[in-house]
Amino acid sequence: MTHRSPPGHGHSWREGPSSTYRWSVLAAALFAQTTAAVATQGIGVLGGLMQADMALTGAQLGLLAGALNAVPIVGLVVAGRWLDFSGEGRVVASGATLMALGMMLAAHATTLAGLAGWLLLVGTGYSTVQPGGSRAILRWFPPRERGLAMGLRQAGLPLGGVLAAALFPAFAQIYGWRMAWVLGAVLTLLGASAFCLVQGVGRQRPLSAPQARARAPAEALRPRVLLHLPRLRLALAAGAVLVGLQTIALTFLVLYLQQRYWLSVASGAVYLLAMQLSGALGRVLLALLSDRWRGGRRFVVGLAVVGALLGWIALGVYPRAWPPAGLWFVTIWLGFFGFGWYGPWVTWIAELAPAGREGSLLGVTMASNQIAIVAAPCVFGVLVDSYGYLVPGTAVAALLLVYVVWEAGAVARQDA
């Protein structure tokens, strides 16, 4: 297949061959994101089986989730810079290969340290998938379609969780949780191969003269410079609190439902599946709203924070004796807002980037999110072991509330 070069920010976005081809790019990016997400969601689905087989505590299970997401703190920054100088296909293909290798080796680990070490390799590869696919969408789609396209593509993360929740429990019951990791490796390679066939793996074509003149200077790549861009701090705070909630839900929801509502692992996985499906729908609908709503991406993200706060509180206080239908509603609500925020958020971040440095800014901001992704399940697991779910659950709600107050204050100052 002939590799096509995207039009870039300076393109007039007239209808032409790229108007059809860009949807092929979106489909391939969605497939790659979905299959890669299977690995990152695997701990939440297989956590109970891994915990029983290896006699892990809640803190150790949180450590494994943290290990999976630790390397991207640095890896995302490197991947983002690489994307600004190389084609998305090459970057994503390299990352998928590392992911598959790490999952294959993790399937043969016999100790906690060995398993954590191989999950670090999986996390290294995953560093390329998020900024790579997001940058491809940014380069191929005009602003009027960008939120929807990004939301559809970002729906791959919860869809990967859906795939993991649908496949892994039954598969692991027959073949064991270790073979489930092997299955994840195969799926990851399939997704990356499809993306590379559509997007191409070679170096991207040089920028046009107008794009080259508009491109930000090299010093704009420095993380310290990027993180001081105007209006970025609020976006970073939103990403941190929401991604922390999302990671905790993925890692601990099944265990929480087991302990509080006496559900089996299989039943808890079905609730997690419903949360993931709702999150995938939320990523599309909230992203579409951000394209249409006058308030834009920032206010849609703020709406998601409020919705996630309400859902989180409801999940914590829902009585055991009440009908299961209410618990289903709460789980679906929390998934819609607690997972659905990501599409509008990524588009909000990307549109703040200096010209030609979208990959670098996406890498830096996603790396800052990784700090919350790594810390949240570890801290939450330690607190659960010591105090149960009430104390850490209240702490998460408090952080969400702090952001709501901050956002409300920023809006009030803006309107003053």
FENZIRA-V506603 format. One record per residue. D_FIRST is the distance of its C-alpha to the first C-alpha in Angstrom with 2 decimals. Layout:
BEGIN
<<D_FIRST> <D_FIRST>>
END
This chain:
BEGIN
<<0.00> <3.79> <6.29> <9.10> <12.65> <15.06> <18.23> <20.70> <24.33> <25.32> <23.07> <25.14> <22.95> <23.24> <21.42> <18.28> <14.54> <14.55> <17.32> <15.17> <12.00> <14.44> <15.61> <12.32> <12.67> <16.26> <15.74> <13.64> <16.29> <19.03> <17.99> <17.80> <21.14> <22.75> <22.15> <23.16> <26.21> <27.46> <28.65> <30.38> <32.07> <33.18> <36.48> <37.68> <37.17> <38.25> <40.83> <43.80> <42.92> <42.22> <45.43> <47.49> <46.09> <46.44> <49.45> <47.81> <49.59> <48.08> <47.92> <46.08> <43.53> <43.06> <42.72> <39.78> <38.03> <38.92> <37.61> <34.20> <34.12> <36.12> <33.61> <31.39> <34.42> <33.44> <29.85> <28.76> <30.33> <28.53> <25.14> <25.76> <26.58> <23.60> <21.30> <22.97> <21.98> <18.65> <15.35> <15.75> <13.10> <15.18> <18.36> <17.61> <16.31> <19.55> <21.66> <20.50> <21.34> <24.77> <25.32> <24.76> <27.02> <29.66> <29.76> <30.14> <32.99> <34.56> <34.88> <37.25> <39.29> <43.00> <44.37> <43.86> <43.18> <40.58> <38.77> <38.89> <37.58> <34.46> <33.85> <33.92> <30.88> <29.12> <30.07> <28.72> <25.21> <25.53> <26.36> <22.72> <21.55> <23.79> <23.46> <19.73> <18.92> <21.80> <20.78> <17.29> <19.25> <21.78> <19.44> <17.59> <20.69> <23.94> <27.28> <28.29> <25.42> <25.00> <27.67> <26.43> <22.80> <24.16> <26.57> <24.03> <21.95> <25.20> <26.35> <24.21> <27.09> <29.79> <27.49> <26.95> <30.72> <31.00> <28.80> <30.95> <34.14> <33.21> <32.08> <33.92> <37.60> <37.57> <35.31> <37.56> <40.68> <39.62> <37.83> <39.02> <37.54> <36.23> <33.88> <32.70> <31.36> <29.47> <27.93> <26.90> <25.20> <23.08> <22.09> <21.24> <18.80> <17.11> <16.79> <15.49> <12.78> <11.56> <11.88> <10.00> <6.84> <7.23> <9.21> <8.06> <11.01> <12.14> <15.14> <14.96> <15.93> <19.71> <21.62> <23.01> <26.73> <28.01> <25.98> <27.24> <30.79> <30.58> <29.20> <31.89> <33.55> <32.85> <36.05> <34.64> <32.51> <35.69> <36.10> <39.70> <38.80> <36.04> <38.38> <41.01> <38.97> <41.06> <40.77> <38.70> <41.55> <41.87> <38.18> <38.44> <41.54> <39.96> <37.00> <39.42> <41.75> <39.16> <36.87> <40.06> <41.11> <37.72> <37.68> <41.28> <40.64> <37.74> <39.87> <43.29> <43.13> <43.41> <46.23> <47.98> <47.97> <49.31> <52.19> <53.14> <52.55> <52.85> <49.48> <47.80> <44.54> <42.79> <44.36> <43.54> <39.88> <39.88> <41.21> <38.52> <35.95> <37.53> <37.51> <33.80> <33.00> <35.28> <33.64> <30.18> <31.77> <33.59> <30.54> <29.16> <32.54> <33.88> <30.75> <31.01> <34.68> <33.95> <31.99> <34.95> <38.03> <39.94> <40.66> <37.00> <35.21> <38.24> <40.56> <38.17> <37.95> <41.75> <42.00> <39.93> <42.37> <45.32> <43.81> <42.96> <46.51> <48.08> <45.99> <46.72> <50.44> <50.47> <48.83> <51.48> <54.48> <53.59> <56.53> <56.09> <58.40> <56.49> <54.27> <50.77> <49.37> <50.18> <48.39> <45.28> <45.51> <45.98> <43.03> <40.70> <42.09> <41.61> <38.01> <37.24> <38.62> <38.51> <34.78> <33.76> <34.58> <31.47> <29.04> <31.55> <32.60> <29.21> <28.70> <32.29> <31.71> <28.49> <30.24> <33.08> <30.97> <31.56> <28.89> <26.02> <27.52> <26.20> <24.81> <28.19> <30.22> <28.19> <28.60> <32.31> <33.14> <31.29> <33.12> <36.37> <35.58> <35.17> <38.83> <39.82> <37.44> <39.05> <42.61> <42.86> <42.63> <44.75> <47.48> <47.36> <47.71> <50.66> <52.38> <51.87> <53.50> <56.42> <56.98> <54.98> <52.50> <54.83> <54.91> <51.19> <50.35> <52.81> <51.37> <47.86> <49.42> <51.35> <48.28> <46.60> <49.85> <50.06> <46.71> <47.86> <51.02> <49.17> <46.77> <49.75> <51.60> <48.71> <48.51> <52.30> <52.34> <49.59> <51.58> <54.87>>
END
